[in-house]
Amino acid sequence: MIELGKYQTLEVTRKSDFGLYLSEVGSDGKHSILLPRKEVPEGTNIGDQLTVFLYRDSEDREIATTNTVPITIGKLAVLEVKEVNHVGAFLDWGLMKDLLLPYKEQTTQVKEGDRVLVTLYLDKSNRLCATMKVYDLLSTDSPYHKDDAVTGVVYEIIDSFGAFVAVDNQYSAMIPKNEIFTPIKVGDIIHARVKNVRDDGKLTLSLREKSHVQMDADAMIIEEKLKEAGGFLPYHDKSDPNQIKLEFNMSKNAFKRAIGRLYKAGTITITDKGIRLV
């Protein structure tokens, strides 16, 4: 059976001025698909078999290509948004006809130049489209363990939960909202630490190092901000957590550990009004 959105091996059944017509191997050749002349491998003859990707061209005709396509039905890829109009976004996937990402399949509104993680599907009209709703396609059998360093792409953000990430574009992971201290948007490539591997195999990520490692970096950030502010900042261990997050991009606990490190080192003094460089 000939299927759009997949690579298939088909047989050359006839030639024309436009290219070659391909059919299922061993079939009667009644259902044939054009491989444009410019994509025909040199020396190809009738009866030869070619592996091609099948899609629809701008005139909605089934067509074959020998080009390498970055995404197939059921697989995932990060593609760039080329254009946005009233029907949705159009993604660059290396073919003559750009790939439609309908508005209803977007987990957030995208714009030209964005890079988004998508999968491929056939809509009700048997046309290939993209969707950003990839959660169910992500694997939960990653090779990663607690404290491993990973890289992934953010594919969805739900304010009440956090940022959903596809590690290596294939493994299911999430950054909880209480681990997010700097702005993150869909399409961002993040480098993170595995904070936990859940019982179901999904990864919980942190954008920060382990506490004893991160403490020194946080202390340096606070010290630099103190210098920029002339040696005093009106924050201490009883300050509002949200104010600390906005000012230092860290949790209140991380802030308290860092100023404790600076205090023990004799770098600052801590009062009920704030912290001051010595």
N, C-alpha and C positions, 0 to 999 in steps of 0.2 A: 504494500500500500504506500502510495506517495503521500508524504506528510510535510507540511510547511513548518519552518522553524527548526528543522533538523538537518544534519548531514546524512545523505544517503548515497549509496552506490547505484548508479543508473547506467543503462546501456544506450549507446548512440544508435538511433534507428534511422535517421535520415539527415541530409544536409540541405541548407538553403542559403540564399544570399545573406540572410540575417545571422546565421550561425548554425548550431547543431540542435536537433531535437532529440531529447532523451526520454526514455521510458523505463518502467520497471524491467529488471533483468528477466528474460523468459516470457514476457507478456506479449499480447497481440499488438502492442504499440499504439493503440487507439488513444490512450491518455499520454500525451507527450508534452514536454516542457522545454522551452527554448533556453539554450545556453548562448548568450550573445557572442558574435564572432570575435570581438576583441578579447574575450576570456577563454577562447578555445585553445587548449595546449597544442603546440606545434606537433604535427604528425599524427593527430587523432583521426581515426577512420571509423566508418560504420562497423558496428559490432564491438567496438572497444567499450570498456567500462570506465566511468569517471565518478569520483566522489565529489559531490556538490552540495551546497546549501540551497534550500528552497525557500522563496519568499514571494511577495507580490510587488510588482513595480508600480510606478506612479499612475498607471492606467488600470491598476487592479488586476493585472494578468499574472498568472503563475510564472515564475522565472527562476532560473538556476544561476549560481555563481560559483566560480572556483576560488574566489577570494577567501581569505581567512576571516571569519566573523567572530567577534569576541563573546557572543552570547547565543545560547540555543534554548529551546523549550526546557524549563525546569532547572536551568543553571543560572548562576549569578555573575554579574559583571558591573564595574563602575564605568558609567558612560557620561559624556559631557553634553550639557544642554546647548543646542545650537540656536534655537529659536523658541519663542513662546507666542502663541496667538489665542484666538477665542475658543479653540477646541482643546488646547492643552499645550504641552511642551514637545519639542522634537529633538531627539537624541542622535548624536553622531555614532554610527556603528559601522562605518566604513563602506556602506553600500550607496547606490545611486539614490534610493529613497530613504529619507531619514525615518527613524523609529518613533512612532507616536507614544507619548506618555500622557494619557487622558487626565484631566483634572481630578476625576473621581478616584484615580489610582495613585495620587500623590499624597504622601504622609505630611508634607508641608509644601507650601507654594514655592516653586522653583523659578529661577531666572536664568537668562542667558549667561553661559560661562560656568554655571554650577556643575559639579560632578556628583552623580547620585548612584547609589547601589540599586540595581533593578533586576528583575527576572522577566522572562518572555512568556507570553501566553497568547492564545487565539481567542478573539472576542466572538460575539454572537454572529457576526457577519463573516467569520472565518478569516479575519485579518490579524496579522501579527501586531501586538501592542506590548508596551512595557508597563510594569507596575512596581511601585516602591514598597508594596506590602509583601515583604519577603520573610517575615518572622517564621512561618511554618516550614520554610525550606532550609533553615539553618540547622546545622548538625550539632548534636550535644555530646559527641564522642571525641572531643579535642584531646591532643596529647599533652595539654598544659596542666601544671600543678600550681599550688599556692606559691606566691612570690615570683613566679616566672614573669619575664617581660614579654609583652605582646603588642602587636600593632593591628589596628582595625579601622573600619569606617563607620561613622555614625549614620544610621539609616532612619531613625525615628526618635523623637523626643516627646515624652509625656510628662508634663510638669509634676504630676502627683507621684511619679515613679522615678524618673531620671532619663538618661540617654541610653538608647538601645544600640548596640554595636555588633557588627559582624567582624569578628577577629579572623584575619587572613581571608576575608570575604566569604567565610563559610561556617564559622562557629558562633553559636549563640552566646551573647554576653550583654551585660548591662552595667552602667555606672549609676549607682543609686544617687538620688538627688542630694543627699547629705555628703556626697563625695565630690560634688561639682562646685568649684569656687571661682572659676573663670567662665566667661561665656562660651558655650558650645553650640554649634549649629549642625543641621543635617548636611552630610557630605564631608565633614571634617575628618581628616586622618588623625587618629590619636595614638599615642604611645602610652601604655599603661602597665600596671602591675596587677597580676591576678591576686585579688584579696581573698577569694574563696572559690572553691568548686562546689556547687550545690549538689544535693543528692541526685537531682535529675540530669546532672552533667553540664548545666549552664554555668557560665563564668560570671562572677561578680568582680568588677574591676575597680581599681583606684588610680587616680591620676597622680598620686603622691607616693613617695618611697615609704618604706617601713619607718615607724616613728623615730627610732634612734638615728636613722640616716637622714630623714627629712628635717629633724630638729636643727641641725647645723645650718642647713639652707634657709630655714625659716628665720633663724636668729640673724643671719646675714641680711635678709630682707628687712627685718625690723631695724637693725642697726643703720642701714642705708637710709631708711625713711626718717629715722631720728636725725641723721646728719642733714638731710634735705630740709627738715623742719626747724633747723636751728638748735637741735638738741633736746627738744621736749615734744611729747605727744600725749594728748589727753585720753589715753587708754590704759587699762589695768586689768587685773584678773576678775573684776566684777563688772566690766563693761558689757554692753549688750552684744550678744553673739552676732547679730545681723550687722551691727556697726563694724565689728572686727572683720567680718567676711568682706564687707564692702571696701574697707581700707587696706587690708593685708592679703586678701584672697586665700584665707585659711580659716579653719574652724577655731572656735574659742579654745578647745583643748590644745590644739597645736600652738596657738598663740601663748597660752600659759606655759607650755613646755619650753618654748623658745625664750620667753622673757626670764624664765627660771634659769636657763642656761646662761643668758647674758648677766643675770644678777650674780650667779655663783662665780662667774669669771671676773666680776668687778667692773663690768662695762657699763652697767646702768644702776640707777636706784629706782625703787618702786614706791609710790605713795598713793594715797587715796584720790589724788588728782590726776595721776598719770605716771608715765615712765620718763626718765631723764638720763641722758648720757653723763657719765662721770667725767 
